[in-house]
Amino acid sequence: MSLNSGVMHQKGETLGIVTLRGYIVVPDQDLAAVIAALPKHIENTNAESGCVQFQVSPDKENRNRFNVFEKFKDKKAFEYHQQRTAGSHWAVASARAKRHYEITES
């Protein structure tokens, strides 16, 4: 057993909730494609069984910035989301976006 973030767990066992907070900055040339792909990306992610909460919203002051908040039931669900989206239309549309994320596990 090990102690991580105050939560006891055995090797291979997940700690619990994975939360991602941050934002992406989309280049002007990709903005229309990202805006078009976003609704389906949100819909597909919220349909994932391990998704607790998923929000991507345009910033009120910077049209190229989108604020991101993701919460998944565990690390396995978060990793599934990452793998699923890697080959998605969203991944293509947002490939050049600069990502600024903080990921925590509790």
C-alpha positions as CSV (number, residue, x, y, z in Angstrom):
1,M,0.0,0.0,0.0
2,S,1.1,3.6,-0.6
3,L,-0.2,6.9,0.5
4,N,-0.8,9.5,-2.3
5,S,-2.8,12.7,-1.8
6,G,-4.0,11.4,1.5
7,V,-5.8,8.4,-0.1
8,M,-4.6,4.9,0.7
9,H,-4.6,2.6,-2.3
10,Q,-3.0,-0.7,-3.4
11,K,-0.8,-0.9,-6.5
12,G,-2.9,-0.8,-9.6
13,E,-5.9,0.6,-7.9
14,T,-7.2,4.0,-9.0
15,L,-7.4,6.8,-6.5
16,G,-10.7,8.2,-7.6
17,I,-11.9,11.4,-9.3
18,V,-9.6,12.8,-12.1
19,T,-10.2,16.5,-12.7
20,L,-8.7,18.6,-15.5
21,R,-8.9,22.4,-15.4
22,G,-7.5,24.9,-17.8
23,Y,-8.0,26.3,-21.3
24,I,-7.0,26.0,-24.9
25,V,-6.0,28.8,-27.2
26,V,-7.1,28.2,-30.8
27,P,-5.3,29.9,-33.8
28,D,-7.5,32.1,-35.9
29,Q,-7.2,29.8,-38.9
30,D,-8.7,26.9,-36.9
31,L,-11.4,28.8,-35.0
32,A,-14.3,28.0,-37.3
33,A,-13.5,24.3,-37.3
34,V,-13.1,24.1,-33.5
35,I,-16.4,25.9,-33.0
36,A,-18.1,23.5,-35.5
37,A,-16.6,20.4,-33.9
38,L,-17.2,21.4,-30.2
39,P,-20.9,20.5,-29.8
40,K,-20.4,16.9,-30.9
41,H,-17.2,16.6,-28.8
42,I,-19.1,17.7,-25.8
43,E,-22.0,15.4,-26.6
44,N,-19.8,12.4,-27.1
45,T,-17.8,13.1,-24.0
46,N,-20.8,13.5,-21.7
47,A,-22.1,10.2,-23.1
48,E,-19.0,8.3,-21.8
49,S,-19.9,6.2,-18.8
50,G,-17.0,7.5,-16.8
51,C,-17.6,11.2,-17.4
52,V,-18.9,13.0,-14.3
53,Q,-18.7,16.5,-15.8
54,F,-17.4,18.0,-19.0
55,Q,-17.5,21.7,-20.0
56,V,-15.8,23.6,-22.7
57,S,-16.9,27.2,-23.0
58,P,-15.8,30.3,-25.0
59,D,-13.9,32.8,-22.9
60,K,-15.8,36.1,-22.6
61,E,-12.8,38.3,-23.3
62,N,-10.7,36.3,-25.8
63,R,-12.4,34.7,-28.8
64,N,-9.5,32.3,-29.3
65,R,-9.6,30.9,-25.7
66,F,-11.9,28.1,-24.5
67,N,-12.1,27.3,-20.8
68,V,-12.1,23.6,-20.1
69,F,-13.3,21.7,-17.0
70,E,-13.4,17.9,-17.0
71,K,-14.2,15.4,-14.3
72,F,-14.0,11.6,-14.6
73,K,-14.9,9.0,-12.1
74,D,-11.4,7.5,-12.1
75,K,-8.1,7.4,-14.0
76,K,-9.3,4.5,-16.2
77,A,-12.2,6.6,-17.4
78,F,-10.0,9.6,-18.0
79,E,-7.5,7.5,-20.0
80,Y,-10.4,6.1,-22.1
81,H,-11.5,9.6,-22.9
82,Q,-8.0,10.6,-24.0
83,Q,-7.7,7.5,-26.2
84,R,-11.2,7.9,-27.7
85,T,-10.6,11.5,-28.6
86,A,-7.1,11.0,-30.0
87,G,-8.6,9.8,-33.4
88,S,-11.7,12.0,-33.4
89,H,-12.8,14.9,-35.5
90,W,-12.2,17.1,-32.5
91,A,-8.6,16.0,-32.4
92,V,-8.1,17.1,-36.0
93,A,-10.0,20.4,-35.6
94,S,-8.1,21.3,-32.4
95,A,-4.7,19.9,-33.3
96,R,-2.9,23.3,-33.3
97,A,-4.6,24.6,-30.2
98,K,-2.2,25.3,-27.3
99,R,-3.4,23.5,-24.3
100,H,-2.9,24.8,-20.7
101,Y,-4.2,22.2,-18.3
102,E,-3.8,21.2,-14.6
103,I,-4.8,17.6,-13.9
104,T,-5.4,16.3,-10.4
105,E,-6.5,13.0,-9.0
106,S,-8.2,12.6,-5.6
